[in-house]
Amino acid sequence: MNRITVITLIGIISITMIFFACGRTVSRLGGKDHRQVLKVENFKEFVSISFDKRGNSTVKDVTFLATDGFVYTQEFIDINPFEGVIRWVPYGQGEDFIQSRAISRWTGNAVNLELPDDCARILGVDIGYVSKDERVKNLTYLSTDGKIYSREYREGLIDRKFEGWLEVKAK
């Protein structure tokens, strides 16, 4: 009876550790040495990271300049092998008809989103929800005239025509 209890207890602890190993829970208990590592291929320069809760997971979106010269936003979802990628392409080089990373999760190819025509440098990308089922991408960038803008990218075919803009300005 004691063996079964010990084996069951070890099994429960092992499953729990595996379950939480993808997130930051283990590092909360064990410190920096037990941190989650987000591995990014072709990484050249960090741009930003954003966090969003989806179900029981925290989605981490890492935006970075890659060795091929494009900026990407890669999605990391706890305990999920299907992660989407956005490639931010220069204005005039075309964007994909479907702007959702759902396609990227299944095909493994990046979804192309077109940068604004006056984008000089990407400052950050934040991805959240515009509604229960639709995600929205907010691109913050430095324009060619030195202003800071945030452009909203919606996934819906009709919603795209109603994307919002912000300007960040000093008082």
ABEGO torsion letter per residue (X at the ends): XAAAAAAAAAAAAAAAAAAAAABAAAAAAAEAAABBBBBBBGBABBABBBBBBBEABBBBBBBBBBAAGBBBBBBBBBGBABBBBBBBBBBGAEBBABABAAAAAAAGBBBBBBBBAABABBAEBBBBBABAABBBBBBBBBBAAGBBBBBBBBABAAAAAABBBBBBBBX
